[in-house]
Amino acid sequence: MILAFDTATSFGAVCGTSAGGRARTSKAGDLLVAVDELVGEPLEIEGIVVGRGPGSFTSIRIGLAFARSLALSLSVPVAGVSTLDAYRGGLAVIDARRGEVFAPGPIVCRPEELEVAGRTLVGDGAVRYRDVFESAGADVPADDDPRHLPDPLLLLERAGPFGDAALVEPLYVREPDARPKT
């Protein structure tokens, strides 16, 4: 069984397995709860797929740290994939905070800078900036539409090659807010 999960968006953690099961928690830090819900016997895990961002800096780190810890304890390989690849049914737009969004490329920009006329937008960024996008001619499904949630089974389909967990790097599109004092 392959375990896949993502923690990069404001929707919390999503988790799935190659057997087709899915689980979700409202906070990235509760990822273990979702994994426990899906995985009866951890030794059945043969590999891990982890969303590596873009998204919340802290949430990405939670997902990658969990993937690395689990992979090391079980001696299984890990594959990384962009969180933007976990969406179906429209252009993925993730809330980047600071009045910005992440979109495929990956890019980070202000919502009004995206060319969205005639497109369907999905993701927490599409929900947060619905008014901006709809006034620019985009369609944004209802807030509770499941297309806004990253799908861990799409992460499985779109993952890169498996290898050492330490080789899976976060996908940061901009510098973090925190800076060391000089």
N, C-alpha and C positions, 0 to 999 in steps of 0.2 A: 504494500500500500504506500502511496505517495501522499504526504501531508502538505497542504498549501495554505498560506495565510498572508494577510496584509493588515497593517496597523497604521498606515500613513494618513488616513483621512479623518475628518471630524466625526465620522459615523462610528468610530470605535474599531473593533477588530472583527474581521471576517475570516472564516476558517473552512476548509473543505478537504475531502480526501478523494483519491482516484476511484474509490468505490461509489462516489456520487453524493456522499453526505455533506451537509452544510450546517454551520452554526455561526452565531454572531453574538458579540457582546457590545455594550454601549461605550465601553472605555478600552483603549488599547492595552492598558495595564491588566485587564481581565482576560487576556488571550488564553491563559492556561485553562480557564473555565470552559471556553469554547473547545479547546483541544480535548479536554477530559470528556466532554459531551460526545465527541466523535470517535475517539480512539480508546477501545477497550483494553488493548494490550500494546503498550508502546514498542515492544520488540517487533511488532508487525510492521513498523515504519521502515521502509526501505530507502526513502529519500525525502527531502524537504524542498519545497519551493516557497520562496519568500518575496513579497513585494518590497522593493528597495527604494520606493519613492518615485517622484517627488511628493512632498507633503510635509506634515508637521515634523520638525527636526527631532523632537523627543520621541514621538510615536514611531518614527522610522527606526530610531536607535533601539527602542523596545523590541520591535519585530526582529531586527538583525541579531540582537543579543540573545533572544530566545532561540532563534534558528541555530546560531552557533553553539549555544549551550546544549541544545537537544541533539544536534548532529555529533558533537564531540562525545556526549555520553552514550549515544547509540552506535557510533562509528558508521554513520551514513553520509552520503554526499548531499550537497545543497546546490540549488540553482536559483539565481536571482532573476527578477523580471520587473519591469516598470509598472508601478501602480496604475499608470494610464492605460496599460494593456488589459486591465481587469474590468473594462466596461464594454457593453454591447448596446446597440440601439441608438447611438448618437455619438457626437464628439465629446470626449471626456474633458471636463473642466473641474479642476480641484481647487478648493479655496486655499490660497497661499498666504492669507492674512495680509495685513498692511495695505488693504485695498487692492490686492492683486490676485491673479489666478494662475495656476499651472495648466498648460494645455500641451497636446502632442507636439513633439519637436525634440525634446521637451523645451518649452519656453515658459517664462514668467512675464506677465504684463498686466496692465490695468484692464479690467473687463471691457471698457469701451474701445480698447485697441484691437480686440479680436474681430476678425471678419466672420460674422455669424449669420448674416442674412440668408434665410431659407434653410437653415440647418437645425437639427434637433440637438440640444445640449443636455448632457447628463452629468451627474456628480454633485458633490456638495458645493462646489463653486457655482454651478448652474443654478442651484436652489438659492444660494445666498445673494446672487446678483441677478435674479430673475428679471426685475424691472428693467435693468440696463440692457440685458440680452433681448428681452421681448420687444423693447422699443427700437432695437436695431434689426428687428425682423426674424429673430430666432424663435424656435418653439422649445419650451422647457416643460417637460411633463410635470404632473402634480407632485407636490413634495413627497408624498408617500409612495410614489412609483418605484418599484424595485430596481429599475434601471439606474437609479441614482447611487445604489450601493455597489461597491466593487464586488465582483464575482470571483471567489477563489478558484472555481473550476476553470475560468478563463486563464487565470495565472498558470494553471497546470498545462493548458494547451499552448501557451505562448512563452513558456520559460526557456531560458538559454540552456547551455550545456551544464550538466552536473559536475561538481568537483569539490575541492576542499572548501569548507565553510568560511575559512579566513579570506578566501579570494572574492567573496561576494561583498561588494562595496555599496554604500548608500548612494543614491542618485540625488544629489543636491543640485538645484538649478540656480541658486543664489547663495550668497554668504549668510551664515547664521546670524541671528540678532546679537548673541553674546560675543563679546570680544575681550581678549586678554588686556589687562591694563599695561600701559607702557611706562 
